[in-house]
């Protein structure tokens, strides 16, 4: 579990996060959503220790990351997997070498052990026999799956995903959403996703934190969000006329069902 307590962060006197609190539980996908400039990217960077908060606590299983020394932070980061927005694969390395990279850097496993683990995670993300391909030879969706395989190759307790569907078509996005959710549940990972994608919100939002101007404006699940009466949240989620009508239809159906 990751617990955030009253986190505040500012840059050059400008407050970006204002007393944000939240809990991210294992086996669930926690989404951070909000408009550009809402503070969600800074919030994720604070969570993983790239930025130190001005005040507040960030507890990983009860241990405050803000009070850890370099050695403790290094050990914690071995338990963290990261799926980057642009996949961040090494163009000069094969799929196999990309996925093996964290094992080369952070473990004492021999090559046979590393290769076995790489094949396990590639198989899990449905990329069996893709070992020898290079990033330039595979699709955007396959690159995301390679990046996801690399993120979980060390059996992390925590998985952070920065805009995992960026640049993908809607169908491929759904595949990635489903895969991340399955892996989160299967391995009981605490997963935190920073996203603009409303499909991700509706498909994977076990827990959602909506930030508005650096404050936590709303918190709930994908089951709650469609019935939310928060005006700012509704303006963000149902920005298009199509989505507004879809919400109205869903609420009408729920109302009619309640009369039965």
C-alpha positions as CSV (number, residue, x, y, z in Angstrom):
1,X,0.0,0.0,0.0
2,X,1.0,3.6,-0.7
3,X,-0.4,6.2,1.6
4,X,-0.1,9.9,0.9
5,X,-0.7,12.4,3.7
6,X,-1.1,16.1,3.2
7,X,1.5,16.4,0.5
8,X,2.4,19.9,-0.6
9,X,4.8,20.9,-3.4
10,X,5.8,24.2,-4.9
11,X,8.3,25.6,-7.4
12,X,9.7,29.1,-7.1
13,X,6.9,30.1,-4.8
14,X,4.1,28.7,-7.0
15,X,2.1,26.0,-5.2
16,X,1.5,22.9,-7.5
17,X,0.2,20.4,-5.0
18,X,-1.9,21.5,-2.0
19,X,-2.3,19.1,0.9
20,X,-3.1,16.1,-1.3
21,X,-3.9,12.8,0.6
22,X,-4.8,9.4,-0.9
23,X,-4.4,5.6,-0.5
24,X,-3.3,3.3,-3.2
25,X,-4.0,-0.3,-2.4
26,X,-2.4,-3.6,-3.7
27,X,-4.2,-5.5,-6.3
28,X,-6.0,-2.3,-7.5
29,X,-5.3,0.3,-10.2
30,X,-5.3,3.8,-8.8
31,X,-5.7,6.5,-11.5
32,X,-4.5,10.1,-11.2
33,X,-6.5,12.3,-13.6
34,X,-6.9,16.0,-14.3
35,X,-6.4,18.7,-17.0
36,X,-3.0,19.8,-18.1
37,X,-1.4,21.9,-15.3
38,X,-3.5,20.2,-12.6
39,X,-0.5,18.8,-10.8
40,X,-0.9,15.1,-11.7
41,X,2.6,14.7,-13.3
42,X,4.2,16.4,-10.4
43,X,2.2,14.2,-8.0
44,X,3.5,11.0,-9.7
45,X,7.1,12.3,-9.6
46,X,6.7,13.1,-5.9
47,X,5.3,9.6,-5.3
48,X,8.4,7.9,-6.9
49,X,10.9,10.2,-5.2
50,X,12.0,12.3,-8.1
51,X,10.7,15.4,-6.3
52,X,10.8,15.9,-2.6
53,X,7.6,17.4,-1.2
54,X,7.7,20.6,0.8
55,X,5.7,18.9,3.5
56,X,3.6,15.8,4.1
57,X,4.3,12.1,4.1
58,X,4.5,9.4,1.4
59,X,4.3,6.0,3.0
60,X,5.3,2.7,1.3
61,X,4.0,0.0,3.6
62,X,4.3,2.4,6.4
63,X,7.8,3.7,5.6
64,X,8.1,7.4,4.7
65,X,10.0,7.8,1.5
66,X,10.8,11.4,2.4
67,X,12.9,10.2,5.4
68,X,14.8,7.4,3.6
69,X,18.5,7.6,3.1
70,X,20.1,6.8,-0.3
71,X,20.6,3.2,0.5
72,X,17.0,2.7,1.6
73,X,15.7,4.6,-1.5
74,X,17.8,2.3,-3.8
75,X,16.3,-0.8,-2.2
76,X,12.8,0.6,-2.5
77,X,13.3,1.4,-6.2
78,X,14.2,-2.2,-6.9
79,X,10.6,-2.9,-5.9
80,X,9.2,-0.3,-8.4
81,X,8.4,-0.9,-12.0
82,X,7.9,2.1,-14.4
83,X,6.0,2.2,-17.7
84,X,7.0,5.4,-19.4
85,X,4.8,7.4,-21.7
86,X,7.0,6.9,-24.8
87,X,7.9,3.3,-23.8
88,X,11.6,4.5,-23.5
89,X,13.0,1.4,-25.2
90,X,16.7,1.3,-26.3
91,X,16.6,1.4,-30.1
92,X,19.9,-0.4,-30.4
93,X,18.9,-3.3,-28.2
94,X,16.6,-6.2,-29.0
95,X,13.3,-6.8,-27.2
96,X,15.1,-9.5,-25.1
97,X,17.9,-7.1,-24.2
98,X,15.5,-4.3,-23.3
99,X,13.5,-6.5,-21.0
100,X,16.7,-8.0,-19.5
101,X,18.2,-4.5,-18.8
102,X,16.9,-4.1,-15.2
103,X,18.1,-7.7,-14.3
104,X,21.5,-6.8,-15.7
105,X,21.6,-3.6,-13.6
106,X,20.1,-4.7,-10.3
107,X,20.4,-8.5,-9.8
108,X,23.2,-11.1,-9.5
109,X,21.3,-13.7,-11.6
110,X,23.3,-15.6,-14.2
111,X,22.4,-15.3,-17.9
112,X,20.3,-18.5,-18.0
113,X,18.2,-17.3,-15.0
114,X,17.7,-13.9,-16.6
115,X,16.7,-15.3,-19.9
116,X,14.2,-17.6,-18.3
117,X,12.6,-14.6,-16.5
118,X,12.6,-12.5,-19.6
119,X,10.8,-15.3,-21.5
120,X,8.2,-15.6,-18.7
121,X,7.3,-11.9,-18.8
122,X,7.3,-11.7,-22.6
123,X,5.0,-14.7,-22.7
124,X,2.7,-13.0,-20.1
125,X,2.3,-9.9,-22.3
126,X,1.7,-12.1,-25.4
127,X,5.0,-11.4,-27.1
128,X,6.4,-14.9,-27.2
129,X,9.2,-15.4,-29.8
130,X,9.7,-11.6,-30.2
131,X,13.1,-11.7,-28.4
132,X,15.3,-11.0,-31.4
133,X,13.2,-8.1,-32.8
134,X,14.3,-4.4,-32.5
135,X,11.9,-1.6,-31.5
136,X,11.9,-0.2,-35.0
137,X,10.5,-3.6,-36.2
138,X,7.5,-3.7,-34.0
139,X,4.2,-1.7,-33.6
140,X,3.4,1.0,-31.0
141,X,1.2,-1.5,-29.1
142,X,4.0,-4.1,-29.1
143,X,6.5,-1.5,-27.8
144,X,4.1,-0.7,-24.9
145,X,3.9,-4.4,-24.1
146,X,7.7,-4.7,-24.2
147,X,7.9,-1.8,-21.9
148,X,5.4,-3.4,-19.6
149,X,7.3,-6.6,-19.6
150,X,10.5,-4.7,-18.6
151,X,8.5,-2.9,-15.8
152,X,7.4,-6.2,-14.2
153,X,10.5,-8.3,-14.9
154,X,11.8,-7.8,-11.3
155,X,8.4,-8.8,-9.7
156,X,7.8,-5.3,-8.4
157,X,5.4,-4.5,-5.6
158,X,4.6,-1.1,-7.1
159,X,3.9,-0.2,-10.8
160,X,3.8,3.3,-12.1
161,X,2.4,4.0,-15.5
162,X,2.7,7.5,-17.2
163,X,0.1,7.9,-19.9
164,X,0.3,4.2,-20.9
165,X,-2.1,4.7,-23.9
166,X,-0.4,7.8,-25.3
167,X,-0.1,7.5,-29.1
168,X,-2.2,4.3,-29.4
169,X,-5.4,3.7,-31.2
170,X,-8.5,3.0,-29.1
171,X,-8.5,-0.8,-29.7
172,X,-4.8,-1.2,-28.8
173,X,-5.4,1.1,-25.8
174,X,-8.0,-1.3,-24.5
175,X,-5.6,-4.2,-24.8
176,X,-3.0,-2.4,-22.8
177,X,-5.6,-1.4,-20.1
178,X,-6.8,-5.0,-19.8
179,X,-3.2,-6.3,-19.6
180,X,-2.2,-3.8,-16.9
181,X,-5.3,-4.5,-14.9
182,X,-4.8,-8.3,-15.2
183,X,-1.2,-8.1,-14.1
184,X,-2.1,-5.8,-11.2
185,X,-4.6,-8.3,-9.9
186,X,-2.6,-11.4,-10.7
187,X,0.5,-10.3,-8.9
188,X,-1.2,-8.1,-6.2
189,X,0.7,-5.0,-7.4
190,X,0.0,-1.5,-6.2
191,X,-0.5,0.2,-9.6
192,X,-0.7,4.0,-10.1
193,X,-1.6,5.3,-13.5
194,X,-1.3,8.9,-14.7
195,X,-3.8,9.3,-17.6
196,X,-6.0,11.5,-19.7
197,X,-7.7,8.5,-21.4
198,X,-11.3,8.2,-20.5
199,X,-11.4,4.5,-21.7
200,X,-8.7,3.8,-19.0
201,X,-10.8,5.6,-16.4
202,X,-13.9,3.6,-17.2
203,X,-12.2,0.2,-17.7
204,X,-9.4,0.3,-15.1
205,X,-10.4,2.9,-12.5
206,X,-10.7,0.8,-9.3
207,X,-9.6,4.0,-7.5
208,X,-9.5,7.5,-9.1
209,X,-8.1,10.7,-7.7
210,X,-9.1,13.8,-9.7
211,X,-6.8,16.8,-9.2
212,X,-7.9,20.3,-9.9
213,X,-5.5,23.2,-9.6
214,X,-3.2,21.1,-7.4
215,X,-6.0,20.0,-5.0
216,X,-7.8,16.7,-4.7
217,X,-11.2,17.7,-6.0
218,X,-12.8,14.3,-6.1
219,X,-12.0,10.7,-5.2
220,X,-13.9,7.5,-6.0
221,X,-14.1,4.5,-8.4
222,X,-15.2,4.2,-12.0
223,X,-18.5,3.0,-10.7
224,X,-19.0,6.2,-8.8
225,X,-17.7,8.6,-11.4
226,X,-20.6,8.5,-13.8
227,X,-23.0,9.5,-11.1
228,X,-20.8,12.3,-9.6
229,X,-22.4,15.7,-9.0
230,X,-19.0,17.4,-8.9
231,X,-19.3,20.2,-11.5
232,X,-15.6,20.4,-12.2
233,X,-15.2,16.7,-12.6
234,X,-18.1,16.4,-14.9
235,X,-16.7,19.2,-17.1
236,X,-13.5,17.3,-17.4
237,X,-14.9,13.8,-17.9
238,X,-17.9,14.6,-20.1
239,X,-16.2,17.4,-22.1
240,X,-17.8,16.3,-25.4
241,X,-21.5,16.4,-26.3
242,X,-21.4,12.6,-27.1
243,X,-20.1,11.7,-23.6
244,X,-22.6,14.1,-21.9
245,X,-25.5,12.3,-23.7
246,X,-24.0,8.9,-22.8
247,X,-24.0,9.9,-19.1
248,X,-27.6,11.1,-19.3
249,X,-28.7,7.9,-20.9
250,X,-26.8,5.8,-18.3
251,X,-28.4,7.7,-15.4
252,X,-31.8,7.4,-17.0
253,X,-31.4,3.7,-17.3
254,X,-30.3,3.4,-13.7
255,X,-33.3,5.4,-12.6
256,X,-35.7,3.2,-14.6
257,X,-34.0,0.1,-13.2
258,X,-34.5,1.4,-9.7
259,X,-38.3,1.7,-10.3
260,X,-38.6,-2.0,-11.3
